Amino acid sequence: MKAVVMAGGKGTRLRPLTVNLPKPMVPVVGKPVMEHIVELLKKHGIVDIVVTLQFMPEVIRGYFGDGTSMEMNISYAVEDSPLGTAGSVRNVQSFLGKETFLVISGDALTDINLTDLIDFHKRKGALATVCLKSVENPLDFGLVITNAEGRIERFLEKPDWSQVFSDTINTGIYVLEPEIFDHIESQREVDFARNVFPRLLKQGQNLYGYTADGYWCDIGNLEQYRQAHRDVLDGKVDVCIPGAKMRRDIWVGENGEIARNVDIFGPVFIGNHSKIKAGARLGEYTVIGDNVVVGDSSVIDRTIIWDNTFIGDMANIRGAIIGKNCDIRNMVIIEEGVAIGDDCEVRERAIIKHDVRVYPSKIIDMGAFIKRSIIWESRGTRTLFGKEGVRGLLNIDITPEVATKLAMAYGTTLPPNSKVTTSRDASRASRMIKRAMISGLLSTGVHIQDLRVAPPAVNRFNVHTGRAEGGVHARAWPSDPNIVQINFFNSNGIDIDMNQQREIEKFYHIEEFRRAFYDEVGEIVFPARTVEYYRNALLSAIDLNVIQQTRLKVILDYAYGSASLILPSILGRLRTDVVSINAYTDEDIAMVTEELNVSLDRLSSMVNAFKADLGVMIDSASEKIYLVDENGDVVPPPRMLLLLIKLMGQRGRGGKIIVPLTATSRTEELAESYDCEIVRTKASSSAIMEASMAEGAIFAGDLYGSYIFPKFLPAYDAVMAFCKILELLSLKGEPISHLLHSLPEFNVDKETVSCSWEMMGVVMRKIAEECKHHNQPVELIDGVKIFEKDGWVLILPDAEEPVFHLFCESRDSKNTRFYLDKYASLIRSIVA
């Protein structure tokens, strides 16, 4: 026997899940619902089927192919316009021939015994047999009334309660004789239940109804979709659940990873290659698709998550459905009844209230409170560049495709035959992204100088010295190794400015890339002596003699970073007594921010144990440097900035010192005593680097351990900073704790206040107006800096998240807190 599988449905009531997917392809415990139907047909010996298609036919055809992989013979018929259930069957008459055949829906879930249905049809000698099912609430279905022998007496489409004379409904499964085609017009929209069967009934034809005992669910809406999963996991429907059964009610797919301290309350299904991290809790009736990550301490309960979705740490999701390729960040709360379409991003601490529908490709901002569905709103334009380059989750935000496209946009902004230096850290993720970017750059006719694994400062130096027109560096983000960061350097070796960023974003979004012909494609070279040039230039920029004579004893932690590839050969020339730890790169090891304090504690212990003069940690990106004094005390980076300003000033040569607006006012007092000038700039790394290129600049630094010595390189470089700190300390000849003790005290504090993107401009305007009204002096270099009687407050909007950062300094710590509370309350009142 042959069968017709009806698979043209759009699944309108299942939206947003079916916006990008035909209804028969909606997954039920790891398989499209239509695959369960095909397996049912095969189980009952029906292997020759034709599938009728209309909405997104290529998705179904691409998944099932010709049926060989399932040991089936599958053909397809695509309808240009809707033909109805009967019209669709009439359209495939040539495939069915002169034999009895079966019609079944491809978007319902059932285990009905088709063999018994067919036997009943043959025993009755019926022209058509309708498979019936008793249900509790028949209002949404077509009712069928039969006599004691099963002969159909009446059809009633979607009745109200006053018309409910039976609880047996039409399941859409029919066994038909080929003579049925005599009663169906061709190339017209004709429906079995509404048109053909009532007409045959009037004619007195043999129409029978078979009331089945098995399971049947229409999956017509989101609640029925959830119920279908619950029924499968409870064993109420006989379908093949993929994966291994770990316990009575827990299924885990191939290569699934579950941390030891995960709590699972079955029934639960976990798909192939999915990872459930430590402390997570999976409640009953949770269904996890393939390639899903559930983060640390997240709670997932009665929720269906489709393939390739990332759930961050400490998320709380209950009773929701989440589509494929979604990015649900840390501490997100999603309530019962929520349905999120494909490719959505829900940022940190967002809350989505019950029964909200979020259509595909939407972005929910950090901290957003969503109470109504997001359907027609266009996707918010997402700025590629943040505070520190382009950053995002690996293979979710930053995929090889995104990296290639980004590189093509960058290459298009450069002249043909330009040279770009590329480098990366030691991680496999960075290697993948860098190689994708190399392909994109080559396709625009740009030549590549690939340094492979190298500190970004070496890349910057290569560009700064005129060997390339630009640079690209890929690395894992120090705060989270799941996040990849891409930095672009201009011809001076510093971060590109906002104008270049916008130019790249323009080409990225409009996709108008320069494409090289076969003889214009760029070349890749691997410069042989770049590190040697960098080392020689660095050694020429420091006072070797004073360092060699002092021979400080140093404990040096490389944090598994690429500085370990450069610095050892420099240390040999410095003749410093160094004990090195973590002095190698490893693609599987990344020291994240959470481990920093632990590593600094270990460094402190080693300084005390070895009676060293100094402890130094260079971060894995080789841009930040952390110091421990001879007593084992960690030096806070803001105090280290003050110390370096003092040491640079004491050389007696004057000059400009670049600091961000957020630095303490003590910098001016300190610099003036040494005839140095403080130049304040925006807090971004690109702004600090740009300012450090000014004539007369001798030093620049931020509040987080990144320093610039512009006569060597106008960019952050922890290796140069390490050597320069050794030189300055050697010149003083005093313990670092004594030098720190001589610095002025200061009280700088900060606070963060949430604010929606829409209100940020309003907040900035109203605060500026408030200050003008009270004649308070303000500075508008970056954000709004308000000068109070005994201090200042800086209100700085974040470039990546909908928050304001408030920085405050006062001579009295109580006043510092008072001013922070005052302006935080003002912002909250404006937002409210």
Residue pairs with C-beta under 8 A, 6 or more apart in sequence:
1 45
1 46
1 48
1 99
1 100
1 101
1 102
1 118
2 46
2 48
2 49
2 50
2 95
2 96
2 97
2 99
2 101
2 102
3 41
3 46
3 48
3 49
3 50
3 101
3 102
3 103
3 104
4 49
4 50
4 51
4 52
4 88
4 89
4 92
4 96
4 101
4 102
4 103
4 104
5 24
5 34
5 37
5 38
5 41
5 49
5 50
5 51
5 52
5 104
5 105
5 106
6 52
6 85
6 88
6 103
6 104
6 105
6 106
6 107
6 172
7 22
7 24
7 34
7 51
7 52
7 53
7 60
7 106
7 107
8 22
8 52
8 53
8 54
8 55
8 79
8 82
8 88
9 22
9 23
9 24
9 55
9 106
9 107
10 18
10 22
10 23
10 55
11 17
11 18
11 21
11 22
11 23
11 26
11 107
12 18
13 220
13 221
13 222
14 23
14 26
14 219
14 220
14 221
14 222
14 225
15 341
15 357
15 359
16 323
16 339
16 340
16 341
16 357
16 358
16 359
16 360
16 375
17 26
17 222
17 225
17 321
17 323
17 339
17 341
18 26
19 341
19 342
19 359
19 360
20 56
20 341
20 342
20 360
21 56
21 59
21 342
22 53
22 55
22 56
22 57
22 59
22 60
23 33
23 55
23 107
23 219
24 32
24 33
24 34
24 37
24 60
24 106
24 107
25 32
25 33
25 34
25 59
25 60
25 63
26 32
26 33
26 107
26 219
26 225
27 33
27 289
27 306
27 307
28 36
28 109
28 219
28 225
28 228
28 229
28 232
28 239
29 229
29 232
29 233
29 239
29 241
29 242
29 251
29 269
29 287
30 241
30 242
30 243
30 253
30 269
30 271
30 272
30 287
30 289
30 290
31 242
32 63
33 106
33 107
33 108
33 109
33 219
33 228
34 60
34 64
34 106
34 107
35 64
35 70
36 109
36 239
36 240
37 104
37 105
37 106
37 108
37 110
38 49
38 64
38 67
38 70
38 72
38 74
39 70
39 239
39 240
40 110
40 111
40 112
40 114
40 239
41 47
41 49
41 72
41 102
41 104
41 114
42 70
42 71
42 72
44 113
44 114
44 115
44 118
45 115
46 102
46 114
47 67
47 71
47 72
47 73
48 72
48 73
49 67
49 72
49 73
49 74
49 75
50 74
50 75
50 76
50 77
50 92
50 95
50 96
51 60
51 61
51 64
51 74
51 75
51 76
51 77
51 106
52 76
52 77
52 79
52 88
52 89
52 91
52 92
53 60
53 61
53 76
53 77
53 78
53 79
54 78
54 79
54 82
57 76
57 78
60 76
61 76
64 70
64 74
65 74
66 73
66 74
67 73
67 74
75 92
75 95
77 88
77 91
77 92
77 95
79 88
79 91
81 189
82 189
83 90
83 91
83 187
83 188
83 189
83 190
84 189
84 190
84 191
84 192
84 195
85 103
85 172
85 190
85 191
85 192
85 193
86 184
86 190
86 191
86 192
86 195
86 196
87 184
87 185
87 186
87 187
87 188
87 189
87 190
87 191
89 96
89 103
89 176
89 180
89 184
89 192
90 181
90 184
90 185
90 186
90 190
91 186
91 187
93 181
96 178
97 178
98 178
99 178
100 118
100 121
100 122
100 175
100 176
100 177
100 178
101 175
101 176
101 178
102 114
102 117
102 118
102 173
102 174
102 175
102 176
103 172
103 173
103 174
103 175
103 176
103 192
104 114
104 172
104 173
105 171
105 172
105 173
107 219
108 171
108 172
108 216
108 217
108 218
108 219
109 215
109 216
109 217
109 219
109 228
109 231
109 232
109 237
109 239
110 171
110 173
110 214
110 215
110 216
110 217
110 237
111 214
111 215
111 237
111 238
111 239
112 131
112 133
112 171
112 173
112 212
112 213
112 214
112 215
112 216
113 212
113 213
113 214
114 173
116 210
116 212
117 129
117 131
117 173
117 175
117 210
117 212
118 175
120 129
120 150
120 208
120 210
121 129
121 175
121 208
121 210
124 149
124 150
124 151
124 206
124 208
125 206
126 175
126 177
126 206
126 207
126 208
127 176
127 177
127 179
127 180
127 200
127 205
127 206
127 207
128 174
128 175
128 176
128 177
128 180
128 197
128 200
128 205
128 206
128 207
128 208
129 174
129 175
129 176
129 207
129 208
129 209
129 210
130 144
130 152
130 170
130 171
130 173
130 174
130 197
130 207
130 208
130 209
130 210
131 170
131 171
131 172
131 173
131 174
131 175
131 209
131 210
131 212
132 144
132 146
132 168
132 169
132 170
132 171
132 209
132 210
132 211
132 212
133 168
133 169
133 171
133 211
133 212
133 216
134 167
134 168
134 169
134 211
135 141
135 167
135 169
136 167
138 159
138 164
138 166
138 167
138 168
138 169
139 158
139 159
139 160
139 161
139 164
140 158
140 218
140 220
141 158
141 169
141 170
141 218
142 155
142 156
142 157
142 158
142 169
142 170
142 193
143 154
143 155
143 156
143 157
143 159
143 163
143 164
143 165
143 166
143 168
143 169
143 170
144 152
144 154
144 155
144 156
144 166
144 168
144 169
144 170
144 209
145 152
145 153
145 154
145 155
145 156
145 165
145 166
145 168
146 152
146 153
146 168
146 208
146 209
146 211
147 153
150 208
150 209
150 210
150 211
151 206
151 207
151 208
151 209
152 197
152 201
152 207
152 208
152 209
153 201
154 165
154 201
155 170
155 193
155 197
155 198
155 201
156 163
156 165
157 193
157 194
168 209
168 211
170 193
171 212
171 216
174 192
180 196
183 196
183 199
183 200
184 190
184 196
190 196
197 207
200 207
201 207
214 237
214 238
215 231
215 236
215 237
215 238
217 224
217 227
217 228
217 231
217 237
218 224
219 225
219 228
222 321
222 337
222 339
225 304
225 321
226 285
226 302
226 304
226 319
226 321
228 237
229 285
229 287
229 304
230 285
231 237
232 239
232 241
233 249
233 266
233 267
233 268
233 269
233 285
233 287
234 267
241 251
241 269
242 251
242 253
242 271
242 272
243 251
243 252
243 253
243 254
243 256
243 269
243 270
243 271
243 272
244 251
244 252
244 253
245 251
246 252
247 266
248 266
249 266
249 267
249 268
250 264
250 266
250 267
250 268
250 269
250 270
251 268
251 269
251 270
252 258
252 270
253 270
253 271
253 272
253 273
253 274
253 290
254 272
254 273
255 272
255 273
256 270
256 271
256 272
256 273
256 274
256 275
256 276
257 274
257 275
257 276
258 264
258 270
258 275
258 276
259 276
259 277
259 278
259 279
259 280
260 278
261 278
261 279
262 276
262 277
262 278
262 279
262 280
262 281
262 282
263 280
263 281
263 282
264 281
264 282
265 281
265 282
265 283
265 284
266 284
267 284
267 285
268 282
268 283
268 284
268 285
268 286
268 287
268 288
269 286
269 287
269 288
270 276
270 282
270 288
271 288
271 289
271 290
271 291
271 292
271 307
272 290
272 291
273 290
273 291
274 288
274 289
274 290
274 291
274 292
274 293
274 294
275 292
275 293
275 294
276 282
276 288
276 294
277 293
277 294
277 295
277 296
277 298
277 313
278 296
278 297
279 296
279 297
280 294
280 295
280 296
280 297
280 298
280 299
280 300
281 298
281 299
281 300
281 301
282 288
282 294
282 300
282 301
283 299
283 300
283 301
283 302
283 318
284 301
284 302
285 302
286 300
286 301
286 302
286 303
286 304
286 305
287 303
287 304
287 305
288 294
288 300
288 305
289 305
289 306
289 307
289 308
289 309
289 324
290 307
290 308
291 307
291 308
292 305
292 307
292 308
292 309
292 310
292 311
293 309
293 310
293 311
294 300
294 311
295 310
295 311
295 312
295 313
295 314
295 315
295 330
296 313
296 314
297 313
297 314
298 311
298 312
298 313
298 314
298 315
298 316
298 317
299 315
299 316
299 317
299 318
300 311
300 315
300 317
300 318
301 317
301 318
301 319
302 318
302 319
302 336
303 317
303 318
303 319
303 320
303 321
303 322
303 334
304 320
304 321
304 322
305 311
305 322
306 322
306 323
306 324
306 326
306 342
307 324
307 325
308 324
308 325
309 322
309 323
309 324
309 325
309 326
309 327
309 328
310 326
310 327
310 328
310 393
310 396
311 317
311 328
312 328
312 329
312 330
312 331
312 332
312 348
313 330
313 331
314 330
314 331
315 328
315 329
315 330
315 331
315 332
315 333
315 334
316 332
316 333
316 334
317 328
317 332
317 333
317 334
318 334
318 335
318 336
319 335
319 336
319 337
319 338
320 334
320 335
320 336
320 337
320 338
320 339
320 340
320 352
321 338
321 339
321 340
322 328
322 334
322 340
323 340
323 341
323 342
323 343
323 344
323 360
324 342
324 343
325 342
325 343
325 396
326 340
326 342
326 343
326 344
326 345
326 346
327 344
327 345
327 346
327 393
327 396
327 397
328 334
328 346
329 345
329 346
329 347
329 348
329 350
329 366
330 348
330 349
331 348
331 349
332 346
332 347
332 348
332 349
332 350
332 351
332 352
333 350
333 351
333 352
334 340
334 346
334 352
335 351
335 352
335 353
335 354
335 356
336 354
336 355
337 354
337 355
337 356
338 352
338 353
338 354
338 355
338 356
338 357
338 358
339 356
339 357
339 358
340 346
340 352
340 357
340 358
341 357
341 358
341 359
341 360
341 361
341 362
342 360
342 361
343 360
343 361
344 358
344 360
344 361
344 362
344 363
344 364
345 362
345 363
345 364
345 397
346 352
346 358
346 364
347 363
347 364
347 365
347 366
347 367
347 368
347 801
348 366
348 367
348 801
349 366
349 367
350 364
350 365
350 366
350 367
350 368
350 369
350 370
351 368
351 369
351 370
352 358
352 364
352 370
353 369
353 370
353 371
356 370
356 371
356 372
356 373
356 374
357 373
357 374
357 375
358 364
358 370
358 373
358 374
359 373
359 374
359 375
361 379
362 374
362 377
362 379
363 379
363 380
363 382
364 370
364 374
365 380
365 756
365 757
365 802
366 754
366 801
366 802
366 803
367 754
367 756
367 802
367 803
368 756
368 802
380 757
381 509
383 505
383 799
384 390
384 406
384 501
384 504
384 505
384 508
385 501
385 504
385 505
386 799
386 800
387 684
387 685
387 798
387 799
387 800
388 485
388 487
388 684
388 685
389 485
389 486
389 487
389 488
389 495
390 398
390 406
390 485
390 486
390 487
390 488
391 397
391 398
391 477
391 483
391 484
391 485
391 486
392 398
392 402
392 483
392 484
393 482
393 483
393 484
394 429
394 433
394 482
394 483
394 484
398 433
398 484
398 486
400 432
400 433
400 436
401 436
403 433
403 436
403 437
403 440
403 474
403 486
404 436
404 437
404 439
404 440
405 440
405 508
405 511
406 437
406 440
406 486
406 504
406 508
407 436
407 437
407 438
407 439
407 440
407 441
407 444
407 472
408 440
408 441
408 443
408 444
408 507
408 513
409 504
409 505
409 506
409 507
409 508
409 513
410 420
410 440
410 441
410 470
410 472
410 488
410 504
411 418
411 420
411 440
411 441
411 443
411 444
411 445
411 446
411 513
411 514
412 444
412 507
412 512
412 513
412 514
413 500
413 503
413 504
413 507
414 420
414 444
414 446
414 469
414 470
415 469
416 444
416 445
416 446
416 514
416 516
416 520
417 445
417 446
417 447
417 522
418 446
418 447
418 468
418 469
418 470
419 446
419 447
419 448
419 449
419 467
419 468
419 469
419 470
420 441
420 446
420 447
420 448
420 449
420 468
420 469
420 470
420 471
420 472
421 448
421 449
421 450
421 451
421 459
421 462
421 463
421 467
421 468
421 470
421 471
421 472
421 489
422 434
422 437
422 438
422 441
422 448
422 449
422 450
422 451
422 459
422 471
422 472
422 473
422 474
423 434
423 450
423 451
423 452
423 453
423 454
423 455
423 456
423 458
423 459
423 471
423 472
423 473
423 474
424 430
424 431
424 433
424 434
424 452
424 453
424 454
424 473
424 474
424 475
425 453
425 474
425 475
425 476
425 561
425 562
425 585
425 620
425 621
426 453
426 560
426 561
426 562
426 585
426 586
426 587
427 475
427 476
427 481
427 587
427 590
428 587
429 476
429 481
429 484
430 474
430 475
430 476
430 484
431 587
433 474
433 484
433 486
434 472
434 474
437 472
437 474
437 486
438 448
438 450
438 524
441 448
441 472
441 522
442 448
442 516
442 521
442 522
442 523
442 524
443 513
443 515
443 516
443 521
443 522
444 513
444 514
444 515
444 516
444 522
445 514
445 516
445 520
445 521
445 522
446 522
447 522
447 523
447 524
447 525
448 522
448 523
448 524
448 525
449 462
449 467
449 468
449 525
449 526
449 527
449 530
450 524
450 525
450 526
451 458
451 459
451 462
451 526
451 527
451 530
452 526
453 562
453 565
453 585
454 530
454 531
454 562
454 565
454 566
455 561
455 562
455 563
455 565
455 566
455 621
455 622
455 623
455 717
455 718
455 719
456 473
456 475
456 487
456 621
456 622
456 623
456 715
456 716
457 534
457 622
457 623
457 713
457 715
457 716
457 717
457 718
457 719
457 720
458 530
458 531
458 534
458 566
459 471
459 472
459 473
459 489
459 493
460 471
460 489
460 493
460 494
460 713
460 715
460 717
461 493
461 530
461 533
461 534
461 537
461 713
462 468
462 471
462 493
462 527
462 530
462 533
462 534
463 469
463 470
463 471
463 489
463 490
463 491
463 492
463 493
464 492
464 493
464 713
464 714
464 715
465 533
465 537
467 527
467 530
469 491
470 488
470 489
470 490
470 491
470 496
471 488
471 489
471 493
472 486
472 487
472 488
472 489
473 486
473 487
473 489
474 484
474 485
474 486
475 484
475 485
475 487
475 620
475 621
476 483
476 484
476 485
476 590
476 620
477 483
477 484
477 485
478 591
478 592
478 593
478 619
478 620
478 621
479 592
479 593
480 592
480 593
481 590
481 592
487 495
488 495
488 496
488 500
488 501
488 504
489 495
489 496
489 715
490 496
490 497
490 500
492 693
492 714
493 713
493 714
493 715
494 686
494 689
494 690
494 693
494 714
494 715
495 685
495 686
495 689
495 715
496 504
496 686
497 686
497 690
498 686
507 513
516 522
531 565
531 566
534 566
535 566
535 569
535 570
537 712
538 570
538 712
538 719
538 720
538 723
539 570
539 573
541 709
541 711
541 712
541 720
542 723
542 724
542 727
543 727
543 730
543 731
544 573
544 574
546 727
546 730
546 731
547 574
547 575
547 576
547 723
547 726
547 727
547 730
548 574
548 575
549 730
550 726
550 729
550 730
550 733
551 575
551 576
551 577
552 576
552 577
552 613
552 614
552 726
552 729
552 730
553 576
553 577
553 578
553 610
553 611
553 612
553 613
553 614
554 576
554 577
554 578
554 579
554 612
554 613
554 614
554 615
554 616
554 726
555 578
555 579
555 581
555 603
555 606
555 607
555 610
555 612
555 614
555 615
555 616
555 628
556 567
556 578
556 579
556 580
556 581
556 583
556 615
556 616
556 617
556 618
556 722
557 580
557 581
557 582
557 599
557 602
557 603
557 615
557 616
557 617
557 618
558 564
558 567
558 580
558 581
558 582
558 583
558 584
558 618
559 582
559 591
559 599
559 617
559 618
559 619
559 620
560 582
560 584
560 585
560 586
560 589
560 590
560 591
560 620
561 585
561 591
561 618
561 619
561 620
561 621
561 622
562 585
562 620
562 622
563 618
563 622
563 718
563 719
564 580
564 582
564 583
564 584
564 585
565 585
566 622
566 719
567 618
567 719
567 722
568 580
568 583
570 719
570 723
571 578
574 723
574 726
576 726
579 606
579 610
579 612
581 603
581 606
582 591
582 599
590 620
591 599
591 619
591 620
596 617
596 626
599 617
600 617
600 626
600 628
600 634
603 615
603 617
603 628
604 615
604 628
604 632
604 633
604 634
605 632
606 612
606 615
607 614
607 615
607 628
607 629
607 630
607 632
608 631
608 632
612 630
613 630
613 729
613 735
613 736
614 627
614 628
614 629
614 630
614 729
614 736
615 627
615 628
615 629
615 632
616 625
616 626
616 627
616 628
616 722
616 725
617 625
617 626
617 628
618 624
618 625
618 718
618 719
618 722
619 625
619 626
619 705
619 718
622 717
622 718
622 719
623 706
623 716
623 717
623 718
624 704
624 705
624 706
624 716
624 718
625 705
625 706
625 707
625 718
625 721
625 722
625 725
626 634
626 635
626 637
626 705
627 634
627 635
627 640
627 725
627 736
628 634
628 635
629 635
629 735
629 736
629 737
629 740
630 735
630 736
630 737
631 737
633 737
635 643
635 736
635 740
637 702
637 703
637 704
637 705
638 663
638 664
638 703
638 746
638 748
639 740
639 743
640 705
641 659
641 663
641 667
641 701
641 702
641 703
641 707
642 664
642 666
642 667
642 670
642 743
642 744
643 736
643 739
643 740
643 743
644 699
644 701
644 707
644 725
644 728
645 657
645 659
645 667
645 670
645 671
645 676
645 699
645 701
646 670
646 674
646 739
646 742
646 743
647 728
647 729
647 731
647 732
647 739
648 655
648 657
648 676
648 698
648 699
648 728
649 657
649 670
649 671
649 673
649 674
649 675
649 676
650 674
650 732
651 731
652 674
652 675
653 698
654 674
654 675
654 676
654 677
654 696
655 676
655 677
655 696
655 697
655 698
655 699
656 676
656 677
656 678
656 679
656 694
656 696
656 697
656 698
657 667
657 671
657 676
657 677
657 678
657 679
657 697
657 698
657 699
657 700
658 679
658 680
658 681
658 688
658 691
658 692
658 694
658 697
658 699
658 700
658 701
658 708
659 667
659 678
659 679
659 680
659 681
659 700
659 701
659 702
660 680
660 681
660 682
660 683
660 687
660 688
660 702
660 703
661 680
661 681
661 682
661 683
661 779
661 781
661 782
661 783
661 785
661 794
661 796
661 807
662 683
662 703
662 748
662 750
662 794
662 796
662 807
663 680
663 703
664 746
664 748
664 809
665 746
665 791
665 792
665 809
666 743
666 744
666 746
667 678
668 678
669 744
670 743
670 744
671 677
671 678
676 698
677 696
679 691
679 694
679 697
680 781
681 687
681 688
681 690
681 691
681 781
681 782
682 688
682 781
682 782
683 702
683 782
683 796
684 799
685 702
685 706
685 716
687 782
688 700
688 701
688 702
688 708
689 700
689 708
689 714
689 715
689 716
691 697
691 700
692 700
692 708
692 710
692 714
692 715
693 710
693 714
697 710
697 714
698 709
698 710
698 711
699 707
699 708
699 709
699 710
700 707
700 708
700 710
700 714
701 707
701 708
706 716
706 718
707 716
707 717
707 718
707 721
707 724
708 714
708 715
708 716
708 717
709 717
709 720
709 721
709 724
712 720
713 720
729 736
729 739
732 739
746 809
747 809
747 810
747 811
747 812
747 813
747 816
748 807
748 808
748 809
748 816
749 807
749 808
749 809
749 813
749 816
749 817
749 820
750 805
750 806
750 807
750 808
750 820
751 805
751 806
751 808
751 820
751 824
752 803
752 804
752 805
752 806
753 803
753 804
753 806
753 824
753 827
753 828
754 802
754 803
754 831
755 763
755 797
755 802
755 803
755 804
755 827
755 831
756 802
756 831
757 802
759 830
759 831
760 797
760 802
760 804
762 830
763 795
763 804
763 827
763 830
763 831
764 783
764 784
764 795
764 797
766 830
767 784
767 786
767 795
767 823
767 826
767 827
767 830
768 778
768 780
768 784
770 826
771 777
771 778
771 784
771 786
772 778
776 786
776 787
776 788
777 786
777 787
778 784
778 785
778 786
778 787
779 785
779 787
782 794
782 796
783 794
783 795
783 796
783 797
784 794
784 795
785 792
785 793
785 794
785 795
786 792
786 793
786 794
786 795
786 823
788 810
788 815
788 819
790 810
790 811
790 812
790 815
791 808
791 809
791 810
791 811
791 815
791 816
791 819
792 808
792 809
793 806
793 807
793 808
793 819
793 820
793 823
794 805
794 806
794 807
794 808
795 804
795 805
795 806
795 823
795 827
796 804
796 805
796 806
796 807
797 803
797 804
797 805
798 804
798 805
804 827
806 820
806 823
806 824
806 827
808 816
808 819
808 820
808 823
809 816
810 816
810 819
